[in-house]
């Protein structure tokens, strides 16, 4: 089957954007929210601390009772109780009295300062104070750390352990996050063997299934590897239909070229609609993009480098958007390590390895496993550019 119509990369991205679903919001337990992306701004439902509390071990006092204290004329206050962290402050402090208090304990009513125990002398039921205290000494006021209604985290924040600690501090049991898109991954080809099975003559181990599955997971999605479809209609159709039933999108590798044994295009067309069958880039021209029951279906090339380059160009942006991580694209400027000759009239994406400030082109071909494994990312060689000179600045887009 010949390519229906080869389109520009920008057109392919435009089509994907036109039919891609919107992010879905779900509530997850706080203990499962690490690494997830917030779907809403979060404000504090409480003051932190929720009460005026002591920041030191000492004696809660009315500051005005100590204003006249000095080394030569100390003030004597009567100790009328004790409050520890976790206690309820039921004592009301009256003039001339104080309360022993531990760090983190709530201040009793009437108190507005805490004098450290190192700065006083205890004589029976009295405390001798030698210098004046001022209001708020040794005290953290309610809401001084986090005020009720204060903005904690903004929509689109990818939660770190610091963020989950902050949410725990204000009592969130659940968190609104973007739901992980479920991606069905299917490898195709009679020649493929799962790792661990015997490698008979003419067979190779499947790399794309593992690579795509873990690339989806690394981005934050949920990947479901459905297995290897053989080069027959029933096998391939069964797995595609299974993917449509259980997942939000389907990604296949292999089976997208113009050969008579490649069935992906016709099956997607039978079950839904094929929008693209061929993109004007190298490597990666034999790519299929379609919809089945409103769910995106991608048929990527079989060569590992072509497959993962197109995954990065086409599918990763969609996954990031569904995960609320639209702007998390990793790239960097580097100097080209040596001269590169491109294919005339073809927009090319060339794998490169980062070596310090240089980008080293990998020229083994997209069929070599190590072309992908050794590469940190790729550079774009525009259509019409036949030579990139050594030392020329290029932009590297990183895999993953």
N, C-alpha and C positions, 0 to 999 in steps of 0.2 A: 504494500500500500504506500503510495507516495505521500509526501507531506501535503496537508491541505493548503496551508498558506503560512509561510514563514513570516513572523512579525518581529518588530523591534522589541528590545527588552522593556522599554518604557510602556509600550502598549500592553505587554504581558502584565506588568505591575498595575497598570490602570484597570485591566480586566479583573485581576485578583481583588483589588480594592472595591470594585463595583459589586461583587457578589459575596464578599467575606462577611460573616456574621459579626454582630456587635459583642463586646465583652459581656460576660454574665457575672453577676455579683452573687456571692454566697457567704454565709456566716460559718466560720470554722472555730473550733476551740483554740484558746490562746496558746495552748501547748503544741498545737499543730501549725501555728502561723509563721514560724521562722522561715524567712526566704520568700514568703508570699508578698503580693503587692496590694497595698491598701486601695480599696475601691471608693472610699469616702474620706473626707476630712474627719479627724477625731478630736473632740474636745473633752476636757476633763469633767466627769460628772460629780466630782468631790473636790474639796480643798485638801491639799497636802502640805503640811500635816492637817488633819481635820480638827485640831484643837491647839491652843497655845501649849507648847511643851518645853521642858528643860533640855538644854543642850549640854549640861554638865551635871556632875554629882555635886550636891550642895544643899543650900537652904533657900526655899522660896520665901520671899519677903515682900512687904510693901516698900518700894524704893524710898518713899518719903520718910519712913521710919529710920532710915540710915543716913539721911543727909548731913547730920551733925557729927557723924562718926569720925574719929581720928586716932592716931597712935596714942596721943596723950589723953584723949577723952573717948574711949571706945563706947559703943552702944551695946546694951544687953537686951536680947529678945528671948522670950520664952518659947520653947519648942512644944508644939501642941499636937504633933502627929507625924506620920510618915506616909509618903506616896511613892510607889514603885511603878516601873513601866508595866502597862497593862491594867493598872488599878483605875477605878473611877474616883475622880477628885470630888469627894463629898464634903470636904472640910471647907469652911468659909473663914478666910484669914481676917482677924481683927487687929486693930492697932496694937503694937507692942508684941505681936506674936510672929512666929515663923514655923515652917514645916520642912522636915528633912525630905529631900526629893532626889530621885535617881534620874540619870540621863534617859530621855525619851518619855518620862512620865508627864501627865497633864498637870498644868498649874492649878492650884486651888483658887477658888473665887476670891478676889481681892488682891492676889499677888500679881506683881508685874515685873519681877526680877528674881534672879537666882544668884546667890553668892557661893562661889566654889568653897568646898569644905576645907581646902588647903589654906584659904584666906581667913579662917575663923578659928576660934578655940571653943571647944565644947566643955561646959562645966555643968554636969548633971542634966537638968532639964532646961538649961539656958545655953545660948550661943553668944559669944563675945565677938563683935564686929568692929574692925579697926579702920575701915575706910568706907566712904559712901558708895552705894550702888546707884545706878541710873536706870530708869525704866527701859526694859527690853534686854538688860544685861543677862546673858546666859539663857536667853529665851528665843525660840523660833515661834513667830506668830502663826496662827491658823491661815493657811493659804499662801504663806510666804514663799514656799518652794514651788507649788503649783496651785494657781487659783482655780476655783470652780468656774467652768465655762471657758477656761483658757485653751487656745489651740495647741494640741500636742503634736500631731503629725498630719501631713497633708496627703491628699489623694495622689496615688502614684508612687508613694514611698515603698521601697522594697525593704521589708522588715529585717533588721539585724537583731542580735541579742540585746543590744542597748534599747532598741525600740520595744521589744517584748517585755523587757524589765520595766520600762516606763508605763506600758499598758497594765502590767501587773500592779504597779504602785498605785494606780487609780481604780483598780478593781474590775477591769474588763475580763469577763469569763470567755467571751467570744469576740471575734474580730471580723469586720466586713472586708472581704478580699475578692479579687477577680478569680473566678473559677478556672482551674487548669483545663485547657482544651485537651480532649482525648484524641490521640492520633493513631490510626491504624497503620501499621507498617508491613508491607508485603514485598518480599524479594521474588524475582521471577527468573526462570531459566532451568532447562534440563541439566545444565552443567554444574549447578550449585549443590553443595553439600553442607549441612550444618556442622559447625565445629564439634569435634568429638566422634564423628562418624568416619568410617573407613574411606580413604581418598582413592577411589579407583581411577583407572586410566581415563583421561579426558575430562576429569572432574576438577573443580576448584572449590575451596571453602568460601562460604558467603561472608563478605565483609560489609556490604552495604546495609544489610539488615541490622547488624550490630551498630554500625556507625550512625545511621539515621535514628534508630531507637534511642541511643544515648545522647545524640545531639538534641533531640526533642526534650529529653529529661534534663539535660544541662541548661537549656533555656528556661525550664520551669514547667513544661507541659507534662502530660501523662501519656506515655507511649505504650501501645499494645502491639507486640510483634505477633502477627498471625501466621507466620511461617513462609515457606517457599512454594510458590505456584509453579507447576510445570508448564511446559509450552503446549498446553491444550486448553481448549475453550472452557470446558467444564471446571477444571481445576482453578483457573484464573477467575472465572465468573463467581464461583462459590466463595472465594476469599474476598473479592471485592464486595459482594453482597453482605457478607459477614461484617466487613468493616463499616459499611453504611449503616448497619443495624446497631453497632455497638459504639461508634465513635463519631466525633465531630468533623473529621476530615480523614482522607485516605492518601497515603504516600506509597507509591510503588517505585521500585528501581528495576531497570531493564524493561524490555518489552515496549519501548517507545520509538524505536527506529522504523525505517521504511521497509523492513524485511517482511516476507510473506508469513513468517512464523510469529511475528509480533502482533499480539491480539488485543493489547490494552486499548488502543484507540477505538476499535470496533465495539468492544464490550462496553466501554464508557458511553459510547454513542447510543448503544441499545438501551442502557439503563438510565441514561440522562442526556446530557448534551456536552459535546466537545467544543470548547471555545478556541483552543490553540493546539496546533500540532506542528511545532517547530518554531524555534526562536533564533534570530539572526546573531548568534554568538558562537564563539569557539573557545573551549569545548562546551558542549551542552546543547547543541542544536536540536537533537531529537527529544524534545520535552512536550508532554501533553498536559493541558490544564482543562478541567471540565467541572461540571456539577452533576451530582446525583442526589435527588431529593433535597436540594438546597445545600448539600454538603460538598465542599471543595475536594476535588480529586486531582492529584499530581502524579504524572508518570515521568520519572526522572531517568536519565541515561544510566546504563549499566556500569560504565567505567567509574571507579571510585572517585577520582578527582573531578570529573564532570558532574557526577551525582552530588557530591558535597558542595561544589561551587554553586550549583543551581539551588540546592537546599538553602544555602546562605543568602543567595540573591532573591529568591522567590518566597520560600516558605518561612524562613526565620523572621522576616518583617511582619508577616501575618500573625505568627505565634506571639511575637512581642506585643503586638497591638491587642490581641485577645487577653494577654496577661497584664495589660496596663503598663507595658514597658516600651512604649513606642520609640523613645529616643535613645535607647541603650545600644547604639551601634558602635562597635569597637574598630577604630582605624588609627593610623599613624603615618606621618611623613617619614620617608627614608630615602637615602641615595642609592640608586641602582648600582649593584656591584660590578656588573660588566654589560657590554653591549648586547642588545636583544634584537633579533630580526623577527618581525611579525608576519602574519599571513595577509597578503595584499587584499584589500576590499572586505575584510572580515573583522568585526569587533571581537577582540580576544581578551580572555581573562587568564592570566598566567600565574601559576602557583609560585610563591617565593618563601624563602626562609629568612628570618630576621637574624642578622649577625651584627650586634651593636647598633651602629647608625646606618648600616647597609641592608638593602634588600637583595638577597641572592636568588636569582631565578632558578627554578628547577625544571629542567628540560627533558625529563625522561619520557614524557607523554602521559596522557590522562589514564591510560590503561595500566600503568605501573602503580602498585600499591604504595610504594615508598614515595611516589610523587605527592600523594596526599598526606601520608604519615609524616614525612619530613617537612612539609610546608606548614608555616604558621598562618598563612592567609594567601591572598592573591592581589595582583594589581590589574588594572584595566589598561589595555592598549586600544585606543580609539580606532574606529574604522578609518582607513586612509593613512594611518601612521605605519610605516614599514620598518622603521628603526628607532629604538630608544638607546641613547648613548650612555655609556658608563658615567656615573656621577650625576645623572639627571635625577631630579627629585620626583618621586612617585608616591602615591597614596596607597598604603596597604590596608585592605579590609581583612580583618582576622576571621578565621573560621570560628563557628560557635557563637 
